[in-house]
């Protein structure tokens, strides 16, 4: 959810907070109403270790599933050295907060091989009162 939308609900007295979870691992991070940053999915919960590897959020937790029904190879492809590779692009801030960006396979490249998320940028820009709509594009030739 866009940060400005979270601020709007909080202004109405509805203290929404983001949570992050995936079916293979459960609920992994979140913020408390008293300790919350609008642009993040909170800090990892206890016993949840996180790292960013090639822009991808990787998680290690004792509650990790042991595999997929009838597809152990698919599950094993996502687990490397006991770290589950979520497929989600994220940033890990120095203070421990996680900022969700987009799915890794939705990231685009620029000419200099840097990656970016059009959806992430578009969401931020759309909340300007001076912008009605926006589309962001790039490509290896730009």
ABEGO torsion letter per residue (X at the ends): XBAAAAAAAAAAGBBBBBBBBBAAAEBABEBBAABBBAABAEBBBBGBBBBBBGGBBBBBBAABBAEBBGBAAAAAAABBGGBBBAGBBBBBBAAGBBBBABBAAABBBBAAGBBBBAAAAAAAAAABAABABBBBBBEAAX
